[in-house]
Amino acid sequence: MGPAPAVAAVRAAVRTVLAPLRRDTPGKPPLGGQDPLVLVACSGGADSLALAAAAAFVAPRAGWRAGLVTVDHGLQPGSGEQAERVATLGYELGLDPVEVLRVDVGTSGGPEAAARAARYVALDATAAALAAPVLLGHTLDDQAETVLLGLGRGSGPRSIAGMRPVDGAYLRPFLGLRRATTEAACAALGLAPWVDPHNADPGFQRVRLRSEVLPLLEDVLQGGVAEALARTAGLVQDDLDALDAQAASVLEMNTPSATAGGGGGGIHALEVDAVADLPRAVRTRVLRAWATRCGADPLTAERTAALEALVTSWHGQGAVHLPGGVSVRRASGRLVAIRESTSGEQ
């Protein structure tokens, strides 16, 4: 008899996300004698616990070594002990190496955002140090919540696009699975997930989305809302990829190398005619990417609009100062960016 359906589903999801990354033949170690390493980020909750168990089963059969990392945010009593319990469970599942990452959580952006930022800084560093991709346990339910948050905040298509299955070093094999599946997998495997008290605290926006908003939408719209939101994220991702590729092509064709001068950072130029007639969705992407290439920090919507006005609403206005100390002015039909010695925002 094969595994329970939920167990088979989580294993298949991990197998699917790992397969394209394994370049040499599974079972044949590469030069150096070791298979490549993949890490599971595990809190001990049902999603990441099911992921750890699936990775422990699938990885060695697919030519991978699997390890585990757990993050101690230090935000609640006993967090250190919980992290150690997860680490012990990782060893029991056969995962190696196992690391506990302790972080200091700031306050910027609120408690959820600050904890997320601290967590990813630690995971980034560990993934780089071990040269390993990191598996994350986000499910379809998490994707639906992310899309709803983006809609509510009016943050544009990138937030509505939600999370990607492959995002740099991070892999999310469970984005097509419901949370109920990971819970069922844990039950079938005899694993007892940790229940984070924060997941029942209505002071967190995601908790209210999960416990109040989504159930109401499911009731009013007669089901299928989570799947629809996740499907929307995938469609928007496709659109974003196409627009980003078009913008990158325009930028490459119309940006010569920087010339010397301009506060020691070089002078960059972009022909106004190259972007003036582009669809706005492409034009703003070109301008943001060009500003980044010139040394600017990520642009707010307000700074993007000011930069775009040099192209579309030109009436002799002065330079636009971008975050990161980059000044952009229009001269002789070109946008000219100068990297300044001091930063400032207009």
ZIBEL-V453982 format. One record per residue. N is the residue number from 0. RES is the residue in three letters. SS is DSSP state (@ for helix, = for strand, . for the rest). OMEGA is omega in radians with two decimals (NA if undefined). Layout:
N,RES,SS,OMEGA + N,RES,SS,OMEGA
//
This chain:
0,MET,.,-3.13 + 1,GLY,.,-3.14 + 2,PRO,.,3.06 + 3,ALA,.,-3.10 + 4,PRO,@,-3.12 + 5,ALA,@,3.11 + 6,VAL,@,3.11 + 7,ALA,@,-3.11 + 8,ALA,@,-3.11 + 9,VAL,@,3.10 + 10,ARG,@,3.13 + 11,ALA,@,-3.14 + 12,ALA,@,3.12 + 13,VAL,@,3.14 + 14,ARG,@,-3.10 + 15,THR,@,-3.08 + 16,VAL,@,-3.13 + 17,LEU,@,-3.00 + 18,ALA,@,-3.10 + 19,PRO,.,-3.06 + 20,LEU,.,-3.07 + 21,ARG,.,-3.01 + 22,ARG,.,-3.13 + 23,ASP,.,-3.04 + 24,THR,.,3.09 + 25,PRO,.,-3.12 + 26,GLY,.,3.11 + 27,LYS,.,-3.08 + 28,PRO,.,3.08 + 29,PRO,.,3.10 + 30,LEU,.,-3.08 + 31,GLY,.,2.99 + 32,GLY,.,-3.12 + 33,GLN,.,3.00 + 34,ASP,.,3.11 + 35,PRO,=,-3.08 + 36,LEU,=,2.96 + 37,VAL,=,-3.11 + 38,LEU,=,3.02 + 39,VAL,=,3.02 + 40,ALA,=,-2.97 + 41,CYS,.,3.06 + 42,SER,.,-3.02 + 43,GLY,.,3.05 + 44,GLY,.,-3.03 + 45,ALA,@,-3.08 + 46,ASP,@,-3.08 + 47,SER,@,3.08 + 48,LEU,@,3.05 + 49,ALA,@,3.12 + 50,LEU,@,3.13 + 51,ALA,@,3.14 + 52,ALA,@,3.13 + 53,ALA,@,3.14 + 54,ALA,@,3.13 + 55,ALA,@,3.13 + 56,PHE,@,-2.99 + 57,VAL,@,-2.96 + 58,ALA,@,-3.10 + 59,PRO,@,3.11 + 60,ARG,@,-3.13 + 61,ALA,.,3.09 + 62,GLY,.,3.14 + 63,TRP,=,2.83 + 64,ARG,=,-3.11 + 65,ALA,=,3.06 + 66,GLY,=,-3.09 + 67,LEU,=,2.99 + 68,VAL,=,3.05 + 69,THR,=,-3.04 + 70,VAL,=,3.03 + 71,ASP,=,-3.12 + 72,HIS,.,3.14 + 73,GLY,.,-3.04 + 74,LEU,.,-3.13 + 75,GLN,.,-3.13 + 76,PRO,.,3.11 + 77,GLY,.,-3.10 + 78,SER,@,3.12 + 79,GLY,@,3.12 + 80,GLU,@,3.11 + 81,GLN,@,3.11 + 82,ALA,@,3.12 + 83,GLU,@,3.09 + 84,ARG,@,3.10 + 85,VAL,@,3.12 + 86,ALA,@,3.12 + 87,THR,@,3.11 + 88,LEU,@,3.09 + 89,GLY,@,3.09 + 90,TYR,@,3.14 + 91,GLU,@,3.09 + 92,LEU,.,-3.13 + 93,GLY,.,3.14 + 94,LEU,.,-3.12 + 95,ASP,.,0.14 + 96,PRO,.,3.04 + 97,VAL,=,-3.10 + 98,GLU,=,3.01 + 99,VAL,=,-3.11 + 100,LEU,=,3.13 + 101,ARG,=,-3.03 + 102,VAL,.,3.01 + 103,ASP,.,-3.09 + 104,VAL,.,3.12 + 105,GLY,.,-3.10 + 106,THR,.,-3.05 + 107,SER,.,3.07 + 108,GLY,.,-3.10 + 109,GLY,.,-3.02 + 110,PRO,@,-3.13 + 111,GLU,@,-3.11 + 112,ALA,@,-3.13 + 113,ALA,@,3.11 + 114,ALA,@,3.13 + 115,ARG,@,-3.13 + 116,ALA,@,3.14 + 117,ALA,@,-3.13 + 118,ARG,@,-3.08 + 119,TYR,@,3.04 + 120,VAL,@,3.14 + 121,ALA,@,3.13 + 122,LEU,@,3.09 + 123,ASP,@,-3.09 + 124,ALA,@,-3.12 + 125,THR,@,3.11 + 126,ALA,@,3.12 + 127,ALA,@,-3.10 + 128,ALA,@,-3.10 + 129,LEU,@,-3.14 + 130,ALA,.,-3.04 + 131,ALA,.,2.95 + 132,PRO,=,-3.08 + 133,VAL,=,3.07 + 134,LEU,=,3.11 + 135,LEU,.,-3.01 + 136,GLY,.,-3.14 + 137,HIS,.,-3.11 + 138,THR,.,3.07 + 139,LEU,@,3.12 + 140,ASP,@,3.09 + 141,ASP,@,3.12 + 142,GLN,@,3.13 + 143,ALA,@,3.12 + 144,GLU,@,-3.13 + 145,THR,@,3.13 + 146,VAL,@,3.11 + 147,LEU,@,3.10 + 148,LEU,@,3.13 + 149,GLY,@,3.10 + 150,LEU,@,-3.10 + 151,GLY,@,-3.11 + 152,ARG,@,-3.12 + 153,GLY,.,-3.01 + 154,SER,.,3.09 + 155,GLY,.,-3.00 + 156,PRO,@,-3.11 + 157,ARG,@,3.11 + 158,SER,@,3.10 + 159,ILE,@,3.11 + 160,ALA,.,3.05 + 161,GLY,.,-3.09 + 162,MET,.,-3.14 + 163,ARG,.,3.09 + 164,PRO,.,3.08 + 165,VAL,=,-3.08 + 166,ASP,=,-3.06 + 167,GLY,.,-3.13 + 168,ALA,.,-3.04 + 169,TYR,=,-3.14 + 170,LEU,=,-3.13 + 171,ARG,.,-3.06 + 172,PRO,.,-3.01 + 173,PHE,.,-3.09 + 174,LEU,.,3.07 + 175,GLY,.,-3.10 + 176,LEU,.,3.07 + 177,ARG,.,3.10 + 178,ARG,@,3.12 + 179,ALA,@,3.13 + 180,THR,@,3.13 + 181,THR,@,3.10 + 182,GLU,@,3.12 + 183,ALA,@,3.10 + 184,ALA,@,3.11 + 185,CYS,@,-3.14 + 186,ALA,@,-3.13 + 187,ALA,@,-3.13 + 188,LEU,@,-3.14 + 189,GLY,.,-3.14 + 190,LEU,.,-3.12 + 191,ALA,.,-3.12 + 192,PRO,.,3.00 + 193,TRP,.,3.09 + 194,VAL,.,-3.12 + 195,ASP,.,3.12 + 196,PRO,@,3.13 + 197,HIS,@,-3.12 + 198,ASN,@,3.07 + 199,ALA,@,-3.09 + 200,ASP,.,-3.11 + 201,PRO,.,3.05 + 202,GLY,.,3.11 + 203,PHE,.,-3.08 + 204,GLN,@,-3.10 + 205,ARG,@,3.12 + 206,VAL,@,3.13 + 207,ARG,@,3.05 + 208,LEU,@,-3.07 + 209,ARG,@,-3.00 + 210,SER,@,-3.08 + 211,GLU,@,-2.98 + 212,VAL,@,-3.10 + 213,LEU,@,3.08 + 214,PRO,@,3.11 + 215,LEU,@,3.11 + 216,LEU,@,3.11 + 217,GLU,@,-3.13 + 218,ASP,@,-3.08 + 219,VAL,@,-3.08 + 220,LEU,.,3.03 + 221,GLN,.,2.98 + 222,GLY,.,3.06 + 223,GLY,.,-3.05 + 224,VAL,@,-3.12 + 225,ALA,@,3.12 + 226,GLU,@,-3.14 + 227,ALA,@,3.12 + 228,LEU,@,3.12 + 229,ALA,@,3.11 + 230,ARG,@,3.09 + 231,THR,@,3.12 + 232,ALA,@,3.14 + 233,GLY,@,3.12 + 234,LEU,@,3.13 + 235,VAL,@,3.08 + 236,GLN,@,3.11 + 237,ASP,@,3.13 + 238,ASP,@,3.14 + 239,LEU,@,-3.13 + 240,ASP,@,-3.14 + 241,ALA,@,3.14 + 242,LEU,@,3.12 + 243,ASP,@,3.13 + 244,ALA,@,3.11 + 245,GLN,@,3.13 + 246,ALA,@,3.13 + 247,ALA,@,3.12 + 248,SER,@,3.10 + 249,VAL,@,-3.11 + 250,LEU,@,-3.11 + 251,GLU,@,-3.10 + 252,MET,@,-2.96 + 253,ASN,@,3.12 + 254,THR,.,3.02 + 255,PRO,.,3.13 + 256,SER,.,3.12 + 257,ALA,.,3.05 + 258,THR,=,-3.09 + 259,ALA,.,3.07 + 260,GLY,.,3.05 + 261,GLY,.,3.05 + 262,GLY,.,3.06 + 263,GLY,.,-3.10 + 264,GLY,.,-3.14 + 265,GLY,.,3.12 + 266,ILE,=,3.12 + 267,HIS,=,-3.11 + 268,ALA,=,3.08 + 269,LEU,=,-3.14 + 270,GLU,=,3.14 + 271,VAL,.,-3.12 + 272,ASP,@,-3.12 + 273,ALA,@,-3.06 + 274,VAL,@,-2.99 + 275,ALA,@,-3.05 + 276,ASP,.,3.11 + 277,LEU,.,2.97 + 278,PRO,.,-3.04 + 279,ARG,@,-3.13 + 280,ALA,@,3.11 + 281,VAL,@,-3.10 + 282,ARG,@,-3.11 + 283,THR,@,3.07 + 284,ARG,@,3.11 + 285,VAL,@,-3.10 + 286,LEU,@,3.12 + 287,ARG,@,3.14 + 288,ALA,@,3.11 + 289,TRP,@,3.12 + 290,ALA,@,3.10 + 291,THR,@,3.11 + 292,ARG,@,3.13 + 293,CYS,.,3.09 + 294,GLY,.,-3.14 + 295,ALA,.,2.98 + 296,ASP,.,3.14 + 297,PRO,.,-3.05 + 298,LEU,.,2.95 + 299,THR,.,3.08 + 300,ALA,@,-3.13 + 301,GLU,@,3.13 + 302,ARG,@,3.07 + 303,THR,@,3.13 + 304,ALA,@,3.13 + 305,ALA,@,3.11 + 306,LEU,@,3.13 + 307,GLU,@,-3.14 + 308,ALA,@,3.06 + 309,LEU,@,3.13 + 310,VAL,@,-2.94 + 311,THR,@,-3.11 + 312,SER,.,-3.06 + 313,TRP,.,3.07 + 314,HIS,.,3.10 + 315,GLY,.,-3.12 + 316,GLN,.,-3.10 + 317,GLY,.,-3.09 + 318,ALA,.,3.04 + 319,VAL,=,-3.14 + 320,HIS,=,-3.08 + 321,LEU,=,3.10 + 322,PRO,.,-3.09 + 323,GLY,.,3.04 + 324,GLY,.,3.10 + 325,VAL,=,3.12 + 326,SER,=,-3.12 + 327,VAL,=,3.07 + 328,ARG,=,3.08 + 329,ARG,=,3.14 + 330,ALA,=,3.06 + 331,SER,.,3.08 + 332,GLY,.,3.13 + 333,ARG,=,2.88 + 334,LEU,=,-3.10 + 335,VAL,=,-3.13 + 336,ALA,=,3.11 + 337,ILE,=,3.08 + 338,ARG,=,-3.07 + 339,GLU,.,3.13 + 340,SER,.,3.10 + 341,THR,.,-3.11 + 342,SER,.,3.08 + 343,GLY,.,3.08 + 344,GLU,.,3.10 + 345,GLN,.,NA
//
